[in-house]
Amino acid sequence: MRRFGILVLLLAGMELILPLGIEGQGSQALMSFGFLILAAYTVGEVATVVGVPKIVGYLLSGVLFGPHVLGTVTLAGAARLAPVSELAIAIIAFLAGAELRWEEVRKRGLVFGKIMTVELLVGFVAMTACLYLIRGWLPITAGLPSLEVLGLAMLFAAVAIVHSPAVTMALLTETRARGPVARTTLGVVLLADVAVVLLFSLVLMVARVIAPPSGPTAAPSLTLVVWEIGGALVIGTGIGLAVAAYLRFVGREMVLFGVLAAFFGLEIAQLAHVELLLTLLVAGFVAENISEHGEKLRNAMERSAAPIFVVFFALSGAKIDLAQVGPLLPLVVPIALVRAGALWAGVRIGARWANAGHAETQFVWMGLVSQAGVAIGLATILAEAYPGRGPFLAGLLLALIAINESVGPILFRRALTRSGEIALSAATEPSGSVSATR
């Protein structure tokens, strides 16, 4: 009850103070940011009482207080907070890369690759077939030749199979799980994040040939796709080397330096037009593995990760428009079930091919259900590439993402619990240590 009381007081204060400001001004956006982070953290704490991951609470708070329900955080306010969300993505990506060790990649990389390859292939085929089979219920496919419907279905599938490194990192930080299921899930998610960007770009080029857009749009060239991936590897390596040099010769103010490194990585990636997540993933991986002090930076950033996750997921929830998602649920729920089934089958086949352990075969698929920022970004690109039919497909994808974003963290936490890795992490955590999300 005390948490609910705090939430009511925060909301009342915002309702009294916000009208006194000028819409869209920096001070009002800053106040919205402060309210959102406090309200989301409170709802996240309430969520843990009923056994739900904090991430789901953060998402729900964004939906509730966002522009589409109570409107405490307006559309203009959410737009002005977009740079905060981008910085959060950069820090999450850096931490995700830092979680991987070269020794683990050398020993387990083949396992990660086999599981990822099979589950992405099974998911892509299943999602393409699913959308193609329900074409009679889609207004945008009425009267279209079968080949064009197939092109649109492939585009939908290329976004629908995307996972979420942010959700994976948030749950691993919250639970402190470090067992085989946690490590394999993280490895597969990070590899898949690189693969799906390339796959989407290639599918978009093929789709433009067999299902031409109705309006004039520029097709992405293969050179641009190669630069987005290859350039990210080069720039990310450079950033990682610079971070390692700082850790060796300076090694102070780790939290502040980590945030600045992520910020400059974000800016450099945007200026160079390379893939942001991949750039920071590589930077974190290089810094962690070539520096003797990489663990200090990672631990410092993990201790400050809680507010970062709160901001990112609350703003993600604020983007969900229930009025648009609701009417699409009769279509989206079956699609979500097909996607989950494809993940279950793909991971089991891939894990057996890779001779993975029993726990990984049984539970890793539950950690791959979540979707978030990358999927939303690709859905937006799809809508822009197909001005006529793209917005409907993007709306369908956003509804699917909303479901997976809400259900995915619950399933992943359940997987970690059933595999015993949460209990194991609690037992091995040093006495007196404080979880990064408390």
C-alpha positions in Angstrom: 0.0 0.0 0.0 2.9 2.3 0.7 4.1 1.9 -2.9 0.6 2.7 -4.3 0.5 5.8 -2.1 3.8 7.0 -3.5 2.5 6.4 -7.0 -0.7 8.4 -6.3 1.3 11.3 -4.8 3.6 11.3 -7.8 0.7 11.4 -10.2 -1.1 14.1 -8.3 2.1 16.2 -8.2 2.5 15.9 -12.0 -1.1 16.8 -12.7 -0.7 20.0 -10.6 2.7 21.1 -11.8 2.7 20.2 -15.5 -0.1 22.7 -16.5 2.1 25.5 -15.1 4.8 24.9 -17.7 5.0 25.5 -21.4 4.3 22.4 -23.6 7.5 21.0 -25.1 10.0 23.0 -23.1 13.1 21.4 -21.7 12.1 21.8 -18.0 8.7 20.1 -18.6 10.4 17.2 -20.5 12.9 16.9 -17.6 10.1 16.7 -15.1 8.3 14.1 -17.2 11.6 12.1 -17.2 11.9 12.3 -13.4 8.2 11.2 -12.9 8.5 8.4 -15.4 11.6 6.9 -13.9 10.2 7.1 -10.3 6.7 5.8 -11.3 8.2 3.0 -13.4 10.5 1.9 -10.6 7.6 1.9 -8.2 5.4 -0.2 -10.5 8.3 -2.5 -11.0 8.6 -3.1 -7.3 4.9 -3.8 -7.1 5.2 -6.3 -9.9 7.8 -8.3 -8.0 5.3 -8.8 -5.2 3.1 -10.8 -7.5 6.0 -12.7 -8.9 6.3 -10.8 -12.2 9.7 -9.5 -13.5 10.3 -5.8 -12.9 10.6 -5.3 -16.6 6.9 -6.0 -17.1 6.2 -3.4 -14.4 8.3 -0.9 -16.2 6.4 -1.6 -19.5 3.0 -1.3 -17.8 3.9 2.0 -16.2 4.9 3.3 -19.6 1.6 2.2 -21.1 -0.4 3.6 -18.2 1.2 7.0 -17.9 2.1 7.4 -21.5 0.4 9.5 -24.1 -2.2 6.8 -25.1 -3.8 6.2 -21.7 -3.4 8.8 -18.9 -1.3 11.2 -20.9 1.0 12.2 -18.0 3.9 11.8 -20.4 2.8 13.4 -23.6 3.8 12.6 -27.2 6.0 15.7 -27.2 7.6 14.7 -23.9 8.2 11.1 -25.1 9.8 12.4 -28.3 12.1 14.7 -26.3 13.2 11.8 -24.2 14.1 9.7 -27.3 17.9 10.5 -26.8 17.7 9.0 -23.3 16.3 5.8 -24.7 19.0 5.7 -27.4 21.7 6.1 -24.7 20.1 3.3 -22.7 20.3 1.0 -25.8 23.9 1.9 -26.2 24.8 1.1 -22.6 22.8 -2.1 -22.7 24.6 -3.2 -25.9 28.0 -2.4 -24.4 27.2 -4.5 -21.3 25.9 -7.3 -23.5 29.2 -7.5 -25.4 31.2 -7.3 -22.2 29.3 -10.3 -20.8 30.9 -12.5 -23.5 34.3 -13.9 -22.9 36.6 -14.9 -25.8 37.3 -18.2 -24.1 33.5 -18.9 -24.0 33.1 -17.8 -27.6 35.9 -20.1 -28.7 34.5 -23.1 -26.9 30.8 -22.5 -27.3 30.6 -20.3 -30.4 29.7 -23.3 -32.6 26.9 -24.2 -30.2 25.5 -20.7 -30.3 25.8 -20.6 -34.1 24.0 -23.9 -34.7 21.1 -23.0 -32.3 20.8 -19.5 -33.8 20.9 -20.8 -37.4 18.2 -23.4 -37.0 15.8 -21.3 -34.8 16.0 -18.3 -37.2 15.5 -20.5 -40.2 12.5 -22.3 -38.7 11.1 -19.1 -37.4 11.4 -17.3 -40.8 9.7 -20.1 -42.7 7.0 -20.5 -40.1 6.2 -16.7 -40.0 6.3 -16.4 -43.8 3.9 -19.4 -44.1 1.6 -18.1 -41.4 1.1 -14.7 -42.9 0.7 -16.2 -46.4 -2.0 -18.6 -45.1 -4.0 -15.9 -43.4 -3.8 -13.5 -46.4 -7.6 -13.7 -46.8 -8.0 -11.9 -43.5 -5.6 -9.1 -44.4 -7.0 -6.1 -46.2 -3.7 -5.1 -47.7 -3.4 -8.5 -49.6 -6.8 -8.4 -51.2 -6.5 -8.9 -55.0 -2.7 -9.2 -54.9 -0.8 -11.9 -56.9 0.5 -14.8 -54.8 4.1 -13.7 -55.5 3.6 -10.2 -54.1 1.9 -11.6 -51.1 4.9 -13.9 -50.5 7.2 -10.9 -50.7 5.2 -9.0 -48.1 5.0 -12.2 -45.9 8.8 -12.6 -46.1 9.3 -9.0 -45.0 6.9 -9.5 -42.1 8.8 -12.7 -41.1 12.2 -10.9 -41.2 11.0 -8.6 -38.4 8.9 -11.1 -36.5 12.0 -13.4 -35.8 14.0 -10.6 -34.1 14.9 -11.1 -30.5 15.7 -8.6 -27.7 19.3 -8.2 -26.3 17.9 -5.5 -24.0 15.4 -7.8 -22.3 17.9 -10.6 -22.1 20.4 -8.3 -20.4 17.8 -6.8 -18.1 16.7 -10.2 -16.8 20.3 -11.4 -16.4 21.1 -8.3 -14.4 18.0 -8.6 -12.3 18.4 -12.3 -11.5 22.2 -12.5 -11.6 21.9 -15.8 -13.4 25.1 -17.1 -15.0 24.3 -20.7 -15.8 24.2 -22.6 -19.1 20.7 -21.5 -20.0 21.5 -17.8 -19.3 24.8 -17.9 -21.1 23.5 -19.8 -24.2 20.5 -17.5 -24.5 22.7 -14.4 -24.3 25.1 -15.8 -26.9 22.3 -16.8 -29.3 20.6 -13.4 -28.9 23.7 -11.5 -29.6 24.6 -13.5 -32.7 21.0 -13.3 -34.0 21.0 -9.5 -33.6 23.8 -9.3 -36.2 22.2 -11.9 -38.5 18.7 -10.4 -38.6 19.9 -6.9 -39.6 21.6 -8.5 -42.6 18.7 -10.8 -43.3 16.2 -8.0 -43.2 18.2 -5.8 -45.6 18.5 -8.7 -48.0 14.8 -9.6 -47.8 13.9 -6.0 -48.3 15.9 -5.9 -51.6 14.3 -9.2 -52.8 10.8 -8.0 -51.8 11.1 -4.8 -53.8 11.6 -6.9 -56.9 8.7 -9.3 -56.4 6.4 -6.9 -54.6 7.3 -3.3 -55.8 6.2 -0.5 -53.4 3.4 1.7 -54.6 5.4 4.9 -54.1 8.9 6.1 -55.1 11.4 4.7 -52.6 15.1 4.1 -52.7 16.2 0.5 -52.3 19.1 -0.1 -50.0 22.3 -1.1 -51.9 24.3 -4.1 -51.0 27.3 -1.8 -50.4 25.3 0.1 -47.7 24.3 -3.2 -46.0 27.9 -4.4 -46.0 29.1 -1.0 -44.6 26.5 -1.1 -41.8 27.8 -4.4 -40.6 31.5 -4.3 -41.6 31.8 -0.6 -40.5 30.3 -1.5 -37.1 32.9 -4.2 -36.6 35.7 -1.8 -37.4 34.4 1.2 -35.4 33.4 -1.0 -32.5 36.9 -2.5 -32.3 38.4 1.0 -32.3 36.1 2.1 -29.5 36.9 -1.0 -27.5 40.6 -0.5 -27.9 40.3 3.2 -26.7 38.3 2.0 -23.6 40.9 -0.6 -22.8 43.6 2.0 -23.1 41.8 4.3 -20.6 41.3 1.3 -18.2 45.1 0.6 -18.3 46.5 4.1 -18.0 43.7 6.0 -16.0 41.2 3.6 -14.6 39.2 6.0 -12.5 35.5 7.2 -12.3 34.3 4.0 -14.0 30.6 4.7 -13.9 31.0 8.1 -15.5 33.5 6.9 -18.0 31.2 4.0 -19.0 28.3 6.3 -19.7 30.5 8.7 -21.7 32.0 5.8 -23.7 28.5 4.6 -24.6 27.4 8.1 -25.5 30.4 8.7 -27.8 29.9 5.3 -29.3 26.3 6.2 -30.0 27.2 9.4 -31.7 30.0 7.9 -33.8 27.8 5.1 -35.0 25.1 7.6 -36.0 27.6 9.8 -37.8 29.2 6.9 -39.6 25.8 5.3 -40.5 26.7 1.9 -39.0 24.6 -0.5 -37.0 24.4 0.9 -33.4 23.9 -2.3 -31.4 26.6 -4.2 -33.2 29.1 -1.3 -32.8 28.6 -1.2 -29.0 28.5 -5.0 -28.7 31.9 -5.2 -30.3 33.2 -2.4 -28.2 32.1 -4.1 -25.0 33.5 -7.4 -26.1 36.9 -6.0 -27.1 37.3 -3.9 -23.9 36.3 -6.8 -21.7 38.6 -9.3 -23.3 41.9 -7.4 -23.9 42.0 -5.4 -20.7 42.9 -6.8 -17.3 40.5 -4.2 -15.8 37.5 -4.7 -18.0 35.6 -6.4 -15.3 35.8 -3.3 -13.1 34.2 -1.2 -15.8 31.5 -3.9 -16.4 30.7 -4.2 -12.7 30.5 -0.4 -12.2 28.1 -0.1 -15.2 26.0 -3.0 -13.9 25.6 -1.3 -10.6 24.1 1.7 -12.3 22.1 -0.3 -14.8 18.8 -0.2 -12.9 17.7 3.3 -13.9 18.9 2.6 -17.5 16.6 -0.4 -17.8 13.7 1.6 -16.1 14.0 4.4 -18.7 14.3 2.2 -21.7 11.4 -0.1 -20.9 9.1 2.6 -19.6 9.6 4.6 -22.8 9.1 1.4 -24.8 5.7 0.9 -23.1 4.8 4.5 -23.7 5.0 3.8 -27.5 2.3 1.1 -27.2 -1.1 2.4 -28.4 -3.8 0.1 -27.0 -6.4 1.5 -29.3 -4.4 0.3 -32.3 -3.2 -3.0 -30.7 -6.6 -4.1 -29.5 -8.4 -4.6 -32.8 -5.5 -6.6 -34.2 -5.4 -9.1 -31.3 -7.6 -11.7 -33.1 -4.9 -11.9 -35.8 -1.8 -11.3 -33.6 -2.4 -13.9 -30.9 -2.4 -16.9 -33.3 0.7 -15.4 -35.0 2.4 -15.1 -31.6 1.6 -18.7 -30.8 3.0 -19.9 -34.1 6.2 -17.8 -33.4 6.5 -19.4 -30.0 6.0 -22.9 -31.4 8.7 -22.2 -34.1 11.1 -21.0 -31.4 10.4 -24.2 -29.3 11.0 -26.5 -32.3 14.0 -24.5 -33.8 15.9 -24.4 -30.5 15.3 -28.1 -29.8 16.5 -29.1 -33.2 19.5 -26.8 -33.1 20.5 -27.7 -29.6 20.4 -31.4 -30.4 22.5 -30.7 -33.6 25.0 -28.9 -31.4 25.0 -31.6 -28.7 23.9 -29.0 -26.1 22.9 -29.9 -22.6 19.4 -31.0 -21.5 18.6 -27.7 -19.8 19.6 -25.6 -22.8 17.5 -27.9 -25.1 14.5 -27.5 -22.8 14.6 -23.9 -21.8 16.6 -21.6 -24.1 13.6 -21.0 -26.4 11.8 -19.3 -23.6 14.5 -16.6 -23.5 14.1 -15.8 -27.2 10.4 -14.8 -27.1 11.0 -11.2 -26.1 11.1 -8.4 -28.6 11.8 -4.7 -28.2 13.8 -1.8 -29.7 15.4 -3.5 -32.7 12.1 -5.0 -33.9 10.3 -1.7 -33.5 13.0 0.0 -35.6 12.8 -2.5 -38.4 9.0 -2.3 -38.4 9.3 1.5 -38.9 11.7 1.0 -41.8 9.2 -1.5 -43.3 6.4 1.1 -43.1 8.6 3.8 -44.8 9.7 1.4 -47.5 6.1 0.5 -48.4 4.0 3.7 -48.0 0.8 1.9 -49.1 0.8 -1.5 -47.4 3.7 -1.0 -45.0 1.8 0.9 -42.2 -0.6 -2.0 -41.8 2.2 -4.6 -41.6 4.0 -2.3 -39.2 0.9 -2.0 -37.0 0.5 -5.8 -37.0 4.2 -6.2 -36.0 3.9 -3.6 -33.3 1.0 -5.5 -31.8 3.0 -8.7 -32.0 6.0 -6.9 -30.3 3.7 -5.6 -27.6 2.6 -9.2 -26.8 6.1 -10.6 -26.9 7.6 -7.7 -25.0 5.1 -8.4 -22.1 5.1 -12.2 -22.1 8.8 -12.8 -23.0 10.3 -11.6 -19.7 7.9 -13.8 -17.7 8.8 -16.8 -19.8 12.6 -16.2 -19.5 12.4 -15.7 -15.8 10.4 -19.0 -15.6 13.1 -20.7 -17.7 15.9 -19.5 -15.3 13.8 -20.6 -12.3 13.0 -24.1 -13.7 16.6 -24.7 -14.7 17.7 -23.7 -11.2 19.9 -20.9 -12.3 18.3 -18.1 -10.2 18.6 -20.2 -7.1 22.2 -21.0 -8.0 23.1 -17.4 -8.5 21.5 -16.4 -5.2 23.5 -19.2 -3.4 26.8 -18.1 -5.0 26.3 -14.3 -4.6 28.7 -13.0 -2.0 27.1 -12.1 1.3 26.4 -8.4 1.6 26.3 -7.9 -2.1 23.5 -5.8 -3.6 21.7 -6.7 -6.7 22.1 -4.3 -9.6 18.4 -3.7 -9.8 17.5 -3.3 -6.2 
